[in-house]
Amino acid sequence: MGGETEAIIRPASREVKVSRIELGLENVGPFRGVHRFTFERGLNVIYGPNASGKSAIIRSLIVACVPSALSEDEVDVLNNYEISGRVRLQVEDGKYWIELARQPDGGVFVKGEPYVKGRAARIVRLIAFADRSNPLVSAILRGDEDQATGVLRDAVGLARLEEVATSLEREIQSLERKLDELSAERSRLLSEMSEVGERIKALEAAIRGSAPAVEAAGIRLKEALAEREKLSARLEQVREELEELEKHLREVEEERFSISLREKELRTLRQRLQDRISKLHSTLPERRKRLIELEEEKRKLEREMEKLGERLKAVKEEKERRLSVRDEGKCPYCGQPIDRDWIDREVRRLRELETDLMNERMKLARKISDLNVEISDLKEEIEEEIERSKRELRRVDAELAEAERNSRRLREKASRLKKRIGELVGEKDRMEARLRALDEELEELGITAEKLEDLMAKRAELEALRRERSSLARRLRELEEEERELREKLEKQKSLKTTVEARLAELREDVAEEVNEAVMRHFELLRLAELEPPILSRDLTFRLVRKGGVPTRLSQLSDSERAILAVAVTFVLKLHAIPWFPIYAVDNYVANSIHEKALPPLLEYLKERAERRGIVTVVAVHGPPSGERGLEILVNEEALRALKFRPGGISGGDGGQGQQPGYQGGAGLQQQ
């Protein structure tokens, strides 16, 4: 919260004074093509008739300074008949630009480098541009006091400061509760330390009173006690180690037993595999004999197959010879006349014989194929089974060897454990014997085992109490340090709260006084001073009372009075809250709401303040065309003189860009 709070409670002291700004427009509002406008320090009046582009210029300034502050700003700026446009702004040496592109859905895509970025853009939009889209101006013009008050408090940071003050108050209360808790804990710790101290004194006295024989025995007793304590501690270690070793030995023996069972299973399996391999080997001669018989039968069939092939070939050749001479008159071999019927019978006979031979040949081929399968199966069956058994035997041998190695390792480990257990048992027996001897020696010195145990218990309790006292003292120091830090933080938060409250009072007083002074001045200048001051209360709520003490409301003021009030409030806030922003602008809609006799004094007030504070104030005012030029920009004294003496020049409204989409501008424009 620190950085944000500091920014709120310290008003911006930076103030920028400018001599002029330049605005370049391309396809904006009614201005198609490129146009440039120059605004001088002080009052600049954009003067022209409906649809001449006055409001478009104001909206272009808004978009160039605070893009996307309100969603409709960019949509209204781009010319209705163009798909892209540009706004350029030059403030002294700084250059800023915004590009606009129409989207298929009718929206406008915006990119560029605006004058204001971040959260400040919203405040600038609220108080530097008095137009119908401004929530503060709109609320005042509608006479909505609640919304106007809310927006006003938000714009000057009053609501945020009150929120910060409330937050600080909650944090201060939380810190005070924490300090009370720490104080209570500190009291409890001091009480506990006192109790522990008393118990320590009682134990020290009891130890001194319960062991007169110990004190009399002198050095020997101390040595014996020290030796006994050392032996007791070592005996406890030995017993723990013995217990752990015996547990480990049981685990080793259980593992050895499991491995021995597995060894027996593996040896049984190995014997079965060896018997199976031997049995398979014994069947090999019989199978080999059968294999020889099958191969001999296969060779016979193959020879028979060859003979059938030769016969089939001869039959085919004979058939072909018969067919070749069937249509001849004479036999080419013997010269005898050809008997076609006889040849046809011979061909049919040869074809039948060919078919029989082919069928017989196919039968032989199937028999040979069956023999090949049987021979292959016979060859593979025994060899594969023997190989599988051998692989299984090798696996069993490997697992058996691993089991034997593990068994040897566990036997060696068990042997080492037993040896170590035996050593520890011997050491334990020796220590127990030595302890018995020490007990007898201590008894001779006047110390019984019960007294010794009681004395040792008291000493242990005394040591524990001393540690507890040290722990309590350490915690007490931590509490004191924590309490010190909390008090420092509490003082800082109280100081910050005081600063915030002072800034709140200052802000309420400054803003309320300036607004009241400006508004009452305008009302007096316009001879409309029917309201009694103050117009704003110190909490920035509207306090409207007619002359004679008759309360009234914002909604009961005239349109002109509300418009003057909206301009006065936003202009004063501009000077007070954002002195670093160089522009203040009033839209044609707001200016036209002011009575024609009241506008010149208001403009004179804006001119005088703007020149003195070094800002550019732009006001759009409706009026008839000046010659053939249509729109012109009037500056400072020129504007005041022109508006005071132009009859009927301050009335009507701005019809927007829809009437003259191709309008190219008038006075004050430089066409490019």
Steps between C-alpha positions, in 0.01 A plus 500: 500500500799732560574626147137552404422676829802728469385597149152587626593698810760707314335711226676529167725806505618470140339761280554520123463833321460496124489773239312307232390159382446372146233247399512309171195309373463252217155361416357614831140614547396707198865564407595269216864520406765672714432814710699685766395726786711718731387593852673775700555534872185634665151491350432345158143514368404263217224705335275371225159370395350153530695212343812714459711267718516678838412190706721283276801718592421466873460122467829482307676676788346247740612202290854638457535559875307215664411224248238245600408693816141468376407237241306734272779758461686319221185384316369858477830646381559302179326638190188302410617450140860397573651176633811658653609828652770665709525760776833676567567721804811713560544658845815715495770250393297187579321318218211257551286307252204267474400285202140380452380211282136397455424133565245281316268510804493881497745543788822699473844352567735754662877500534761765560682713755256712709591793723377329819537131587397281792255574777544880471310490169166450675546803730612716207192395305274587794624854568690628195228445236154640574275325247175303506691165534676617818323327797562796735375760251209280395392449863509876571310583181234240591480632856602162648664612827587151625685395186667840464621483860629144453690582180634824649632326811659233282658758268677694777602183686279571800327162492834320473650705782202418724544134409871526584419671831251224587753234400767665715260514794429127464872426478570716807230314696646169385850608609368613839324163548822322407693713751247413771542130414880534515477682832280224642742234373794692648325510840432128476865430414623710791267308732624167361864611536432593863343158566790320329750704705328400822500133396871520413581643843293227670673224300848639572415507870356147487811368323728658758282368791439148366863403447715580808685173449571601142663822612698315768626234262671770300692437183462121500124524513497745212727272299282198580183687411655625177620149414159356584322755281742429217460122540122532519494704179733254326296204630187652354677543166620137510150374578355700213773374266442142617131532439561637152757229417274221623218637289732515200621144569141374503438666167819343358401152626152537349652602170743202515210265565309638199808462280558140616140412410552655159822304454313175564232596249764589238692171548176302462414694184853448366475123549165492318647695207799267475269196502288657229803574280626142543160362405490720190846381398390137538223551242738648241606166326139397442410841362810507280400161357153633426658807340709279266189305398313821423784643294526173299125508436533866392775408248283221351212740459727757337624239247143401426421869462777531240362203302150648504647825376666327208177312409300823527745676274479220240117506509499879454737472204288223342186709548663800340608290197146370455357848524760640257401258219124490563415754233753371246399279205793263538722393782831698479683195639366205290308669220176306574162674491388648835203348688370793703262291710778271598722800586221653712459174688875484552511862622218433749676186619830688539327782688338255740836332548662842557239583761549167678877546500469853636266385777736219590791744495311735737433211738870416502585865562267510801652181638850645459386822672350301789824302529703824508282633784528173693878488447535865613281445808691183587834680472393800708288334766771318695777761445280790612376316805855402593618865446218638713583258776869594480418872520279436802780291653751783448261748661447269797878451534554878499229557760633213709852647486363841607308337787815319613697827491230676703489213743879521551479879540221469757689229689802731520281792605325291767840386624619863529178600677529213745861590566407867561207396720733284704742793541217731610361240741844469656534880521151524653582236758823682589322837533222350712759340726684835525174679578425253777846560636446879484163467674669304779773764522242781507303313766815480709523877456146530642308526173223252425380428146167670577671813625732498200211469254312778683810719491553435129131570426521831685813595311333416168194703600725788604674497160163489320375796705811700418446430129136600535604825670744571216227431244257730682763774515570462128127518419468804727777677304324409173172639635670824608654538152168422330322742732756771419452448124122505538515823700719659232258385230205624708659842538571512127140403414364755748723764344386397152138509611552849641652606168211345305243665725681833462509454124130411506418817692724704271352342187143553614574859595708592193273346239182617668635856545631529144184359347279716721703811420495433126133405485383793712714733293330378184157522651572858609649593163192363329269669750363159589620509856191339645702236687661557834855372551636247541393303193710198607534372855839390625415137424438610136124449515287772340346751745255709301303770681312784330516855629291524811609156624270293282665160431502384143645215298728471202209382288310822579766728353459627146682332211732800473580495872578127493720542190696785666534285812631203293763718326603671824536171689698320230723802426587552866574128538720515190706780656512334841529124435689470168706821455741302281239441227516786242144491355148582617212467249126573504276336242241690294220309678603640842575854373165523323322419826625832645291813449637719219554790741677280750752338264737800438567560872565128546737496203677808637551319830639190318732722290642685800569179698631306197748775404622530858539124550650434155242261360305480174123530550283405201126578491268403213234770442217491248469791263425596141764449228755779470483589131568193290742341740246334729714405807771717661711499813497821709771558761486693831396868456396438140257231619353719774454797267344288226252327731394819680402684182368227267122506517342155533843342494461294815204266456390181331689170502749286312335249272810276482671351195203336335374802300809590298732198464717672243544832681858628470512763778522878524700762686768365727566194276797440279405253229774258400 
